[in-house]
Amino acid sequence: MRHVAGRFSEGRRPGILWSRTYRLAVPAVFLATCLGAAHAAHALSGEAPLSECVADPAAERIGPLSPAKDMPAEFIAENGQRYHMTDIAFRPHNADNLPGMADQDVQLHAIAAGPEDRWGRIPAWIVATPTHHDAALLQAVLVRQGAAMFAPLNANSACASALLGAEIEARLARRGLWDATPRYATWQPQALSAVAGTYAVAAGRVISLGKTTRTRYLNFGRYWKTDVTATVPAGQDDAFTAALAGRGVEWPDLIGQAVEIRGFVTIHDGPHIELRHPAQLRVLKPEAARP
């Protein structure tokens, strides 16, 4: 790849790489345990997370929902329509080791966040209302408790900030999955390669940038056969450019900058993460680059 500081060169890898959608399960019996703990925290009480994530306060709440027995991360309405929690991801080992409880005291409703997917599911914000408590956004509860990580997909900027803040709190406290799951380092591509096929968070410095007609590249090393790369499809380029501009940053400013990226890890001449939502890319302070 050729690179000139302050300008964009030809990307080192042609085309747009494939991505996968994972349907990882989280036991339904875990929900009320998380909700009970979360309501002790002021940030998760009341409607604040909902108002940040739901653009229309009058949006229809569909329910009550029942957890799907074959896929507990999904929920089924009385008419048979399936809903799945949008904007969060689970680590497989964590989904297998969650505490249990009785979930019959929690009322669940869905607020659609996007169109039906190929499996007939509707991505949704899940509203959880424990008995004698105010409603809470289930995604925020799970992320703050360290049961899941923030996986931007449908969140607006305010919602993304709220969910990211919940994740950072869990990370600093080493709650749940963060007790064993690190934030990976982009200068250690072998570690990211080892978790290919899962959702991961990584941090490091952007070494160079590239751009083709279809893809923008963020290169985290000089050896394209083995180093970490993040890509932005052309269709999302304007959204990322606007998000960076809102922080006073232009694409060339990222060269040498410490950033955090998140997404599903694939292998294509080294570990690769495709960025489709601006919240998958976060500019860090230099000292925050190391996990």
Secondary structure in CASP SS format (residue, H / E / C, confidence):
PFRMAT SS
TARGET T0000
AUTHOR 0000-0000-0000
METHOD secondary structure of the structure
MODEL  1
M C 1.00
R C 1.00
H C 1.00
V C 1.00
A C 1.00
G C 1.00
R C 1.00
F C 1.00
S E 1.00
E C 1.00
G C 1.00
R C 1.00
R C 1.00
P C 1.00
G C 1.00
I C 1.00
L C 1.00
W C 1.00
S C 1.00
R C 1.00
T C 1.00
Y C 1.00
R C 1.00
L C 1.00
A C 1.00
V C 1.00
P C 1.00
A H 1.00
V H 1.00
F H 1.00
L H 1.00
A H 1.00
T H 1.00
C H 1.00
L H 1.00
G H 1.00
A H 1.00
A H 1.00
H C 1.00
A C 1.00
A C 1.00
H H 1.00
A H 1.00
L H 1.00
S C 1.00
G C 1.00
E C 1.00
A H 1.00
P H 1.00
L H 1.00
S H 1.00
E H 1.00
C H 1.00
V C 1.00
A C 1.00
D C 1.00
P C 1.00
A C 1.00
A C 1.00
E C 1.00
R C 1.00
I E 1.00
G C 1.00
P C 1.00
L C 1.00
S E 1.00
P E 1.00
A C 1.00
K C 1.00
D C 1.00
M C 1.00
P C 1.00
A C 1.00
E E 1.00
F E 1.00
I E 1.00
A C 1.00
E C 1.00
N C 1.00
G C 1.00
Q C 1.00
R E 1.00
Y E 1.00
H E 1.00
M E 1.00
T C 1.00
D C 1.00
I E 1.00
A E 1.00
F C 1.00
R C 1.00
P H 1.00
H H 1.00
N H 1.00
A H 1.00
D C 1.00
N C 1.00
L C 1.00
P C 1.00
G C 1.00
M C 1.00
A C 1.00
D C 1.00
Q C 1.00
D C 1.00
V E 1.00
Q E 1.00
L E 1.00
H E 1.00
A E 1.00
I E 1.00
A E 1.00
A C 1.00
G C 1.00
P C 1.00
E C 1.00
D C 1.00
R C 1.00
W C 1.00
G C 1.00
R E 1.00
I E 1.00
P E 1.00
A E 1.00
W E 1.00
I E 1.00
V E 1.00
A E 1.00
T E 1.00
P E 1.00
T C 1.00
H C 1.00
H C 1.00
D C 1.00
A C 1.00
A E 1.00
L E 1.00
L H 1.00
Q H 1.00
A H 1.00
V H 1.00
L H 1.00
V H 1.00
R H 1.00
Q C 1.00
G C 1.00
A C 1.00
A C 1.00
M E 1.00
F E 1.00
A C 1.00
P C 1.00
L C 1.00
N C 1.00
A C 1.00
N C 1.00
S H 1.00
A H 1.00
C H 1.00
A H 1.00
S H 1.00
A H 1.00
L H 1.00
L H 1.00
G H 1.00
A H 1.00
E H 1.00
I H 1.00
E H 1.00
A H 1.00
R H 1.00
L H 1.00
A H 1.00
R C 1.00
R C 1.00
G H 1.00
L H 1.00
W H 1.00
D H 1.00
A C 1.00
T C 1.00
P C 1.00
R C 1.00
Y E 1.00
A E 1.00
T C 1.00
W C 1.00
Q C 1.00
P H 1.00
Q H 1.00
A H 1.00
L H 1.00
S H 1.00
A C 1.00
V C 1.00
A C 1.00
G C 1.00
T C 1.00
Y E 1.00
A E 1.00
V E 1.00
A E 1.00
A E 1.00
G E 1.00
R E 1.00
V E 1.00
I C 1.00
S E 1.00
L E 1.00
G E 1.00
K E 1.00
T C 1.00
T C 1.00
R C 1.00
T E 1.00
R E 1.00
Y E 1.00
L E 1.00
N E 1.00
F C 1.00
G C 1.00
R C 1.00
Y C 1.00
W C 1.00
K C 1.00
T C 1.00
D C 1.00
V C 1.00
T E 1.00
A E 1.00
T E 1.00
V E 1.00
P E 1.00
A H 1.00
G H 1.00
Q H 1.00
D H 1.00
D H 1.00
A H 1.00
F H 1.00
T H 1.00
A H 1.00
A H 1.00
L H 1.00
A H 1.00
G H 1.00
R C 1.00
G C 1.00
V C 1.00
E C 1.00
W H 1.00
P H 1.00
D H 1.00
L H 1.00
I E 1.00
G C 1.00
Q C 1.00
A E 1.00
V E 1.00
E E 1.00
I E 1.00
R E 1.00
G E 1.00
F E 1.00
V E 1.00
T E 1.00
I E 1.00
H C 1.00
D C 1.00
G C 1.00
P E 1.00
H E 1.00
I E 1.00
E E 1.00
L C 1.00
R C 1.00
H C 1.00
P H 1.00
A H 1.00
Q H 1.00
L E 1.00
R E 1.00
V E 1.00
L C 1.00
K C 1.00
P H 1.00
E H 1.00
A H 1.00
A C 1.00
R C 1.00
P C 1.00
END
